[in-house]
Amino acid sequence: MIRLLIACVFAAAVLAVRPAFAAADAFKVTTDKTVDNSSLDSIVKDVVRLSGAKTNDEKAIAILDYLHATIFHFAYPVEKNQSVGPLKVLNVYGWGLCGGQHTVLKALFETAGFQVRYRGWDGHTTIETNYDNHWHYFDVFLKCYFWTKDRKTIAGQDDINADPSIVLDGLKDKRVPADYYLCCGDEAKGIVSGSKGSKPLPPSKPEDGWASVTGRDQGYSPLLRLPSGASLRLGWSGEPNMTAVPGKNLHTCGIKDFRDNKVLGPILEHYGQRTYADGKFIYAPDFSKAADMADINLTGATAADGKLNATAGKGVAIFKLPLPVVYVAGNIDAAFEGDGNLFISTNAGKSWQPAKAGDNSALLKQKYDVYVKAEFAGALKSLRVEATVEHNRCAQPYLLNGKNAITVSANALPKDSVLSVTYAYQEATAPATRKQYNGAGVIYGETKTVTKEITALPFNFEIDVGGNEPPKMLYFERAVKAK
């Protein structure tokens, strides 16, 4: 009994010297002026809050407006042996074709409590949503909806079939979106003919999707888990050829979607045609720091003198580096004393593939659940992972001109670590009057960088942005480092 008591006390003492939390889980930054894209619920909640929508028509329009601002036309996002759900479309890619975009819209409408059904046209996939005992047609791909002639609600496709002038006279009567109606070049008569030939499918289930896009995300979360010794910097521009899916990944319609939009235009015009954005993930743990060691799984090895030393013939160290944005390319630098080997897992450690020091882009491309394993007979002196990631810049907590109230949250503050958040941007001043939003005449100030170290959770701070329109965002970074 005495031996058991001593053993329990010793075990408790060992646990006490290790940090209570090994990584910053659910490390999130939100602002009072942007949408929190970490869940379908948070999206709908913030969209309704920011729009001030009260009626179901207003809520549905606000959701459509949000999606128009967040994704663009390109292709169906496809991943081999991985699913692409609505949150992954929004946070990682930011683009899709009609059925995929409407599956994201479907998920948001269902989260808002509305019933949804697909309605296929010849060469186009649409949806309708049911609220207030009526079916309503919203098209995020063609960029349209139509108030009924009496302006009491949004028309459905059966309403349009019964009276095509709901569509044909919609623009003249101002019963269509003010800023983006058919902005990519489609025509009203095409909507009439498409509706006429369509038949509604039965009401959809939440899991129902279209083409490569599933109705709900499977095995994916937008929440960031960042170990001590790591940083994730998400930029607003893309590096040449650094895409998870081959191709230019450009909005196929140029800048038509925001050129004449007085709401969306000032936010997007700084960056030209809508496209992908890249970022940098860096992980370089210091083996002499307890906080950096806390998230490393060691077998047959101990940390001493700033390195990991094998104690039983072969030491093994596993580094967990999953991300909510997609790996595109990456390098691993490792320094061994004696023999050493590297391995990469892209399924959270379930299986491993041999890797090498240097470029490991072929193994990392279009993966999320990345682990790195080092095996060594002597010691592992250092390890550094530097990767390029792809993300959707329109889903990030960007800044707007004026005061931005920013909140930093996580499940807990890792012991002996410091969390930091950095924004870099340029204030923008545009001509007082203009007809188009294409960057012409916009003057940019010097780069401003704001970094805050997180001392408590939730942590709140403000950034007051000057200029007469939203700033040009450069990057947004989260980091965790040992004290």
VEXVOSE-118763 format. One line per 4 residues: for each residue x, y, z of C-alpha. Coordinates in nm, 4 decimals, padded with zeros to 6 digits, m for minus. Example, Ala and Ser with C-alpha at 12.3 -4.5 7.8 and 13.67 -1.06 7.14 Angstrom:
% VEXVOSE-118763
01.2300 m00.4500 00.7800 ~ 01.3670 m00.1060 00.7140;
END
This chain:
% VEXVOSE-118763
00.0000 00.0000 00.0000 ~ 00.2859 00.2349 00.0912 ~ 00.4631 00.1494 m00.2371 ~ 00.1430 00.2221 m00.4310;
00.1053 00.5583 m00.2568 ~ 00.4666 00.6524 m00.3342 ~ 00.4178 00.5541 m00.6995 ~ 00.1047 00.7708 m00.7275;
00.2806 01.0688 m00.5711 ~ 00.5771 01.0261 m00.8082 ~ 00.3469 01.0042 m01.1122 ~ 00.1619 01.3170 m01.0051;
00.4920 01.5009 m00.9657 ~ 00.6017 01.4009 m01.3176 ~ 00.2744 01.5218 m01.4638 ~ 00.3014 01.8475 m01.2720;
00.6261 01.9476 m01.4400 ~ 00.4808 01.9069 m01.7898 ~ 00.2736 02.1910 m01.9406 ~ m00.0986 02.1414 m01.8824;
m00.1648 02.1948 m02.2529 ~ 00.0761 02.1035 m02.5297 ~ m00.0695 02.3167 m02.8098 ~ m00.3084 02.6038 m02.8697;
m00.6243 02.4220 m02.9747 ~ m00.9032 02.6082 m03.1556 ~ m00.6722 02.9101 m03.1869 ~ m00.9170 03.1546 m03.3427;
m00.9272 03.5253 m03.4277 ~ m01.2551 03.7028 m03.5016 ~ m01.3574 04.0638 m03.5541 ~ m01.6773 04.2535 m03.4951;
m01.6964 04.3423 m03.8667 ~ m01.6346 04.0047 m04.0321 ~ m01.7882 03.6588 m04.0353 ~ m01.6483 03.3792 m03.8189;
m01.6055 03.0980 m04.0734 ~ m01.5207 02.8246 m03.8220 ~ m01.8640 02.6568 m03.8341 ~ m02.1906 02.6732 m04.0243;
m02.3615 02.7969 m03.7083 ~ m02.1110 03.0799 m03.6560 ~ m02.1436 03.1841 m04.0201 ~ m02.5213 03.2102 m04.0077;
m02.5117 03.3844 m03.6698 ~ m02.2631 03.6484 m03.7866 ~ m02.4302 03.6989 m04.1254 ~ m02.7605 03.7729 m03.9551;
m02.5884 03.9963 m03.6963 ~ m02.3948 04.2007 m03.9503 ~ m02.6884 04.2393 m04.1896 ~ m02.9458 04.3208 m03.9241;
m03.1844 04.0796 m04.0984 ~ m03.5169 04.0243 m03.9234 ~ m03.7483 03.8440 m04.1661 ~ m03.6770 03.5111 m04.3307;
m03.6493 03.6831 m04.6700 ~ m03.3880 03.9197 m04.5267 ~ m03.1945 03.6329 m04.3671 ~ m03.1897 03.4338 m04.6907;
m03.0719 03.7359 m04.8904 ~ m02.7996 03.8077 m04.6338 ~ m02.6727 03.4493 m04.6595 ~ m02.6650 03.4751 m05.0396;
m02.4819 03.8104 m05.0174 ~ m02.2233 03.6559 m04.7861 ~ m02.1606 03.3616 m05.0161 ~ m02.1331 03.5869 m05.3211;
m01.8578 03.7766 m05.1361 ~ m01.6733 03.4648 m05.0227 ~ m01.6502 03.2273 m05.3236 ~ m01.6027 03.2603 m05.6992;
m01.6427 03.0643 m06.0245 ~ m01.3633 02.8282 m06.1164 ~ m01.4113 02.4499 m06.0951 ~ m01.5270 02.1737 m05.8650;
m01.2690 02.1300 m05.5865 ~ m01.1687 01.7635 m05.5940 ~ m00.9472 01.5759 m05.3481 ~ m00.8354 01.2159 m05.3863;
m00.9517 00.9963 m05.0977 ~ m01.0656 01.3062 m04.9054 ~ m01.4029 01.4744 m04.8982 ~ m01.4717 01.8400 m04.9701;
m01.7565 01.9797 m04.7612 ~ m01.8986 02.3320 m04.7268 ~ m01.6515 02.4528 m04.4636 ~ m01.3552 02.3247 m04.6635;
m01.4877 02.4981 m04.9779 ~ m01.5147 02.8232 m04.7827 ~ m01.1908 02.8139 m04.5839 ~ m00.9507 02.6378 m04.8178;
m01.0503 02.6862 m05.1808 ~ m01.3008 02.9688 m05.2113 ~ m01.4284 02.8526 m05.5488 ~ m01.6653 02.6046 m05.7133;
m01.9094 02.5418 m05.9941 ~ m02.2871 02.5618 m05.9762 ~ m02.3691 02.2374 m05.7934 ~ m02.0829 02.2821 m05.5481;
m02.1632 02.6458 m05.4730 ~ m02.5277 02.5617 m05.4259 ~ m02.4407 02.2766 m05.1910 ~ m02.2614 02.5312 m04.9703;
m02.5656 02.7596 m04.9939 ~ m02.7883 02.4635 m04.9106 ~ m02.5862 02.3887 m04.5963 ~ m02.6158 02.7496 m04.4797;
m02.9895 02.7644 m04.5485 ~ m03.0405 02.4371 m04.3613 ~ m02.8366 02.5708 m04.0699 ~ m03.0675 02.8732 m04.0666;
m03.3605 02.6331 m04.0248 ~ m03.4876 02.6340 m04.3846 ~ m03.5765 02.3308 m04.5930 ~ m03.3904 02.2972 m04.9243;
m03.4271 02.1025 m05.2487 ~ m03.2086 02.0763 m05.5581 ~ m03.3618 02.1756 m05.8903 ~ m03.1651 02.0789 m06.2003;
m03.1676 02.2670 m06.5281 ~ m03.0136 02.1675 m06.8578 ~ m02.6452 02.2325 m06.7804 ~ m02.7010 02.4080 m06.4467;
m02.7757 02.3000 m06.0884 ~ m02.9878 02.5245 m05.8682 ~ m03.1602 02.5011 m05.5327 ~ m03.4767 02.6347 m05.3772;
m03.5373 02.6923 m05.0094 ~ m03.8644 02.6725 m04.8189 ~ m03.9647 02.9106 m04.5430 ~ m04.2941 03.0822 m04.4574;
m04.4721 02.7968 m04.6434 ~ m04.3300 02.8941 m04.9823 ~ m04.0425 02.7809 m05.2066 ~ m03.7913 03.0519 m05.3018;
m03.5232 03.0542 m05.5734 ~ m03.1748 03.1899 m05.4917 ~ m02.8853 03.1451 m05.7344 ~ m02.5354 03.2172 m05.6026;
m02.3757 03.1031 m05.9287 ~ m02.5801 03.3167 m06.1700 ~ m02.6063 03.5907 m05.9033 ~ m02.9770 03.6495 m05.8754;
m03.3040 03.6323 m05.6873 ~ m03.6367 03.7980 m05.7702 ~ m03.8974 03.9616 m05.5517 ~ m04.2518 03.8756 m05.6536;
m04.4536 04.1400 m05.8353 ~ m04.6272 04.2392 m05.5108 ~ m04.2843 04.2518 m05.3395 ~ m04.4065 04.0368 m05.0529;
m04.1443 03.7612 m05.0813 ~ m03.8760 03.6039 m05.3021 ~ m04.0191 03.4136 m05.5986 ~ m03.9728 03.0426 m05.6553;
m03.9213 02.8771 m05.9914 ~ m04.2858 02.7691 m06.0063 ~ m04.3801 03.1359 m05.9644 ~ m04.1451 03.2230 m06.2505;
m04.2909 02.9496 m06.4705 ~ m04.6400 03.0860 m06.4079 ~ m04.5320 03.4446 m06.4804 ~ m04.1945 03.4861 m06.6604;
m04.2211 03.8656 m06.6297 ~ m04.1148 03.8209 m06.2655 ~ m03.7703 03.7677 m06.4168 ~ m03.7921 03.9541 m06.7463;
m03.9062 04.2790 m06.5809 ~ m03.7090 04.2249 m06.2593 ~ m03.4269 04.4669 m06.3342 ~ m03.6576 04.7370 m06.4688;
m03.8812 04.7085 m06.1611 ~ m03.5818 04.6948 m05.9221 ~ m03.6829 04.3592 m05.7763 ~ m03.3329 04.2094 m05.8080;
m03.0003 04.2441 m05.6158 ~ m02.8838 04.6030 m05.6419 ~ m02.5080 04.5403 m05.6618 ~ m02.4477 04.2079 m05.8359;
m02.7502 04.1035 m06.0428 ~ m02.6291 03.8670 m06.3205 ~ m02.2908 04.0416 m06.2864 ~ m02.0960 03.7676 m06.4635;
m02.2866 03.8091 m06.7894 ~ m02.5834 03.5694 m06.7778 ~ m02.9192 03.6780 m06.9194 ~ m03.2703 03.6935 m06.7772;
m03.4158 03.4920 m07.0648 ~ m03.1805 03.2058 m06.9759 ~ m03.3286 03.1955 m06.6269 ~ m03.6791 03.1769 m06.7704;
m03.5901 02.8903 m07.0039 ~ m03.3917 02.7096 m06.7339 ~ m03.6766 02.7277 m06.4848 ~ m03.9282 02.6139 m06.7438;
m03.7411 02.2909 m06.8130 ~ m03.6637 02.2068 m06.4521 ~ m03.8181 01.9637 m06.2096 ~ m03.7619 01.9831 m05.8354;
m03.6018 01.6946 m05.6544 ~ m03.7438 01.5855 m05.3168 ~ m03.6448 01.7948 m05.0149 ~ m03.2791 01.7383 m04.9404;
m03.1162 01.5828 m04.6359 ~ m02.8247 01.7689 m04.4740 ~ m02.5747 01.5047 m04.5907 ~ m02.6844 01.5319 m04.9543;
m02.4267 01.6978 m05.1799 ~ m02.3539 01.7492 m05.5477 ~ m02.0595 01.6288 m05.7571 ~ m01.7422 01.6480 m05.5447;
m01.8944 01.8620 m05.2676 ~ m02.0542 01.6760 m04.9771 ~ m02.3498 01.8147 m04.7854 ~ m02.1466 01.8354 m04.4651;
m01.7759 01.8175 m04.3902 ~ m01.6353 01.4768 m04.3083 ~ m01.3208 01.4607 m04.0978 ~ m01.2394 01.8290 m04.1452;
m01.2473 02.1255 m03.9081 ~ m01.1460 02.4871 m03.9814 ~ m01.0128 02.5242 m03.6251 ~ m00.6363 02.5686 m03.5911;
m00.4234 02.3601 m03.3590 ~ m00.0805 02.5205 m03.3266 ~ 00.2017 02.3651 m03.1196 ~ 00.4654 02.5702 m02.9433;
00.7411 02.6564 m03.1888 ~ 00.5008 02.7058 m03.4800 ~ 00.3535 02.9947 m03.6758 ~ 00.0921 03.0165 m03.9507;
00.0976 03.3267 m04.1713 ~ m00.1872 03.3595 m04.4222 ~ m00.1316 03.6120 m04.6995 ~ m00.3660 03.7864 m04.9412;
m00.1682 03.6972 m05.2535 ~ m00.0695 03.3728 m05.4206 ~ 00.2758 03.2484 m05.5159 ~ 00.3111 03.1416 m05.8820;
00.2099 02.7779 m05.9383 ~ 00.1595 02.7167 m05.5649 ~ m00.1857 02.5615 m05.5786 ~ m00.3189 02.2347 m05.4432;
m00.5167 02.1845 m05.7661 ~ m00.3177 02.2366 m06.0911 ~ m00.4135 02.5470 m06.2869 ~ m00.4345 02.9221 m06.2496;
m00.7325 02.9010 m06.0149 ~ m00.8666 03.2384 m06.1323 ~ m01.2232 03.3619 m06.1320 ~ m01.3209 03.2824 m06.4879;
m01.5244 03.6036 m06.5182 ~ m01.2480 03.8537 m06.4399 ~ m01.3524 04.1291 m06.1965 ~ m01.7144 04.1436 m06.3080;
m01.8343 04.0190 m05.9685 ~ m01.7115 04.3277 m05.7799 ~ m01.6330 04.5936 m06.0437 ~ m01.9747 04.7616 m06.0059;
m02.0445 04.6527 m05.6475 ~ m02.0192 04.9463 m05.4074 ~ m02.0149 04.7091 m05.1087 ~ m01.7817 04.4320 m05.2256;
m01.5714 04.6377 m05.4673 ~ m01.3727 04.8420 m05.2133 ~ m01.2806 04.5228 m05.0236 ~ m01.1603 04.3215 m05.3242;
m01.0262 04.5742 m05.5748 ~ m00.6783 04.5881 m05.4173 ~ m00.5991 04.2343 m05.5325 ~ m00.7228 04.2189 m05.8922;
m00.9020 03.9154 m06.0294 ~ m01.0203 03.6792 m05.7574 ~ m00.7860 03.3863 m05.7143 ~ m00.6155 03.1653 m05.4570;
m00.4002 03.2913 m05.1709 ~ m00.0985 03.1277 m05.0091 ~ 00.0571 03.1307 m04.6671 ~ 00.3552 02.9983 m04.4730;
00.3584 02.7419 m04.1960 ~ 00.6818 02.7193 m03.9989 ~ 00.7576 02.4737 m03.7203 ~ 01.0988 02.4813 m03.5522;
01.0822 02.3474 m03.1951 ~ 01.3590 02.4250 m02.9484 ~ 01.4391 02.0951 m02.7750 ~ 01.5707 02.2830 m02.4709;
01.2272 02.4409 m02.4067 ~ 00.9709 02.2469 m02.2022 ~ 00.6798 02.4097 m02.3867 ~ 00.8159 02.3083 m02.7285;
00.8760 01.9536 m02.6036 ~ 00.5261 01.9142 m02.4607 ~ 00.3632 01.8279 m02.7942 ~ 00.6351 01.5901 m02.9171;
00.5736 01.2182 m02.8662 ~ 00.9010 01.0528 m02.7661 ~ 00.9786 00.6809 m02.7539 ~ 01.3192 00.5518 m02.6514;
01.4585 00.9024 m02.6252 ~ 01.4930 01.1928 m02.3869 ~ 01.5618 01.5628 m02.4271 ~ 01.8937 01.6874 m02.2928;
02.1493 01.9503 m02.3919 ~ 01.9117 02.0962 m02.6538 ~ 01.8722 01.7728 m02.8517 ~ 01.6766 01.4471 m02.8475;
01.8975 01.1573 m02.7453 ~ 01.8248 00.7914 m02.8148 ~ 01.8259 00.5836 m02.4964 ~ 01.7338 00.2357 m02.6176;
01.9104 00.1810 m02.9476 ~ 01.6545 00.3721 m03.1522 ~ 01.4858 00.6940 m03.0553 ~ 01.1558 00.7982 m03.2116;
01.0045 01.1480 m03.2137 ~ 00.6621 01.2239 m03.3628 ~ 00.5633 01.5812 m03.4462 ~ 00.1901 01.6498 m03.5016;
00.1333 01.9200 m03.7652 ~ m00.2275 01.9054 m03.8895 ~ m00.3654 02.2256 m04.0424 ~ m00.7120 02.3525 m04.1434;
m00.5599 02.4951 m04.4644 ~ m00.4157 02.2703 m04.7333 ~ m00.0473 02.1886 m04.7720 ~ 00.0852 02.2705 m05.1191;
00.4607 02.2239 m05.0794 ~ 00.7099 02.1842 m04.7990 ~ 01.0645 02.1283 m04.6841 ~ 01.1879 01.9349 m04.3816;
01.5345 02.0091 m04.2476 ~ 01.6685 01.7665 m03.9869 ~ 02.0137 01.7393 m03.8278 ~ 02.1121 01.4024 m03.6803;
02.4063 01.2772 m03.4800 ~ 02.4592 00.9331 m03.6238 ~ 02.2044 00.7563 m03.8412 ~ 01.8594 00.9061 m03.8783;
01.5506 00.8664 m04.0955 ~ 01.2395 01.0739 m04.1616 ~ 00.8820 00.9640 m04.2311 ~ 00.5616 01.1515 m04.3150;
00.2044 01.0542 m04.2340 ~ m00.0849 01.2304 m04.4070 ~ m00.3549 01.0527 m04.2053 ~ m00.2662 01.1607 m03.8502;
m00.0189 00.8803 m03.7871 ~ m00.2213 00.5845 m03.9106 ~ 00.0386 00.4995 m04.1767 ~ 00.3822 00.6307 m04.2705;
00.5824 00.6937 m04.5872 ~ 00.9613 00.7336 m04.6036 ~ 01.0713 01.0936 m04.6490 ~ 01.3997 01.2733 m04.6874;
01.5548 01.5934 m04.5679 ~ 01.4695 01.8709 m04.8129 ~ 01.1750 01.9003 m05.0503 ~ 00.8807 01.6761 m04.9580;
00.6160 01.8526 m05.1654 ~ 00.5124 01.5335 m05.3461 ~ 00.4034 01.3777 m05.0161 ~ 00.2490 01.6918 m04.8655;
00.0519 01.8305 m05.1612 ~ m00.3220 01.8641 m05.0928 ~ m00.2965 01.7093 m04.7447 ~ m00.4073 01.8291 m04.4016;
m00.3468 01.5713 m04.1254 ~ 00.0319 01.5767 m04.1478 ~ 00.2604 01.4141 m03.8903 ~ 00.6411 01.3929 m03.9170;
00.8405 01.1128 m03.7547 ~ 01.2146 01.1044 m03.6917 ~ 01.3967 00.7823 m03.6040 ~ 01.7565 00.8087 m03.4833;
02.0276 00.5906 m03.3337 ~ 02.2231 00.8779 m03.1811 ~ 02.0439 01.2092 m03.1501 ~ 01.8147 01.4505 m03.3321;
01.9760 01.7915 m03.2954 ~ 01.7116 01.9988 m03.4758 ~ 01.4038 01.9826 m03.6955 ~ 01.2445 02.2543 m03.9071;
00.9367 02.2275 m04.1264 ~ 00.8571 02.5126 m04.3659 ~ 00.5531 02.4695 m04.5876 ~ 00.3434 02.6677 m04.8328;
m00.0304 02.6401 m04.7738 ~ m00.3319 02.7484 m04.9767 ~ m00.6398 02.9188 m04.8340 ~ m00.9331 03.1434 m04.9207;
m00.8419 03.4993 m04.8271 ~ m01.2081 03.6050 m04.8318 ~ m01.2793 03.3754 m04.5364 ~ m01.0139 03.5327 m04.3109;
m01.0864 03.7953 m04.0400 ~ m00.9754 04.0895 m04.2545 ~ m00.9753 04.4501 m04.1369 ~ m01.2051 04.7294 m04.2500;
m01.1501 05.1014 m04.2253 ~ m01.2452 05.2469 m03.8882 ~ m01.2230 05.0653 m03.5551 ~ m01.1953 04.6874 m03.5631;
m01.2682 04.5072 m03.2364 ~ m01.0671 04.1828 m03.2434 ~ m01.1125 03.8783 m03.0205 ~ m00.8561 03.6005 m02.9775;
m00.9744 03.2710 m02.8346 ~ m00.8509 02.9155 m02.7815 ~ m00.9457 02.6213 m02.5660 ~ m00.6710 02.7200 m02.3201;
m00.3389 02.9006 m02.2964 ~ m00.0582 02.6439 m02.3184 ~ 00.1589 02.6632 m02.0084 ~ 00.5027 02.8236 m02.0536;
00.4069 02.9445 m02.4025 ~ 00.3086 03.2790 m02.5506 ~ 00.0411 03.3168 m02.8195 ~ 00.0701 03.6061 m03.0619;
m00.1440 03.7539 m03.3392 ~ m00.0105 03.9840 m03.6109 ~ m00.1875 04.1900 m03.8774 ~ m00.0031 04.3609 m04.1623;
m00.1856 04.5998 m04.3960 ~ m00.1747 04.9243 m04.5918 ~ m00.4368 05.1940 m04.5456 ~ m00.6167 05.2869 m04.8666;
m00.7519 05.6175 m04.9939 ~ m00.9707 05.6171 m05.3037 ~ m01.1177 05.8950 m05.5192 ~ m01.4286 06.0458 m05.3646;
m01.6454 05.9648 m05.6662 ~ m01.6044 05.6811 m05.9138 ~ m01.8185 05.4456 m06.1162 ~ m01.6083 05.1292 m06.0993;
m01.4021 04.9492 m05.8375 ~ m01.0913 04.8302 m06.0209 ~ m00.8096 04.9795 m05.8130 ~ m00.7711 05.2846 m06.0358;
m00.6674 05.5937 m05.8402 ~ m00.6335 05.4163 m05.5050 ~ m00.3392 05.5427 m05.2963 ~ m00.1794 05.3131 m05.0395;
00.0012 05.4139 m04.7228 ~ 00.3114 05.2528 m04.5762 ~ 00.2880 04.9005 m04.4365 ~ 00.1501 04.8909 m04.0834;
00.2124 04.5904 m03.8596 ~ 00.0276 04.5257 m03.5345 ~ 00.1375 04.2380 m03.3081 ~ m00.0296 04.1413 m02.9821;
00.0865 03.8849 m02.7288 ~ m00.1977 03.6965 m02.5658 ~ m00.1952 03.7057 m02.1866 ~ m00.5487 03.5853 m02.1106;
m00.8401 03.4236 m02.2917 ~ m01.0459 03.5543 m02.4494 ~ m00.8133 03.8405 m02.5413 ~ m00.9531 04.1610 m02.6919;
m00.7852 04.4495 m02.8695 ~ m00.8637 04.7146 m03.1314 ~ m00.7031 04.8212 m03.4569 ~ m00.8081 05.1618 m03.5870;
m00.7592 05.1680 m03.9643 ~ m00.7454 05.4988 m04.1486 ~ m00.8251 05.5754 m04.5097 ~ m01.1644 05.6119 m04.6723;
m01.2034 05.2496 m04.7783 ~ m01.0981 04.9051 m04.6509 ~ m00.7213 04.8569 m04.6342 ~ m00.5069 04.6363 m04.8533;
m00.4441 04.3294 m04.6397 ~ m00.0939 04.1815 m04.6557 ~ m00.1068 03.8990 m04.4034 ~ m00.2544 03.7685 m04.0809;
m00.0417 03.5488 m03.8529 ~ m00.0882 03.3316 m03.5458 ~ 00.2115 03.1949 m03.3551 ~ 00.2968 03.0036 m03.0390;
00.6427 03.0259 m02.8862 ~ 00.8014 02.9054 m02.5628 ~ 00.8687 03.1626 m02.2948;
END
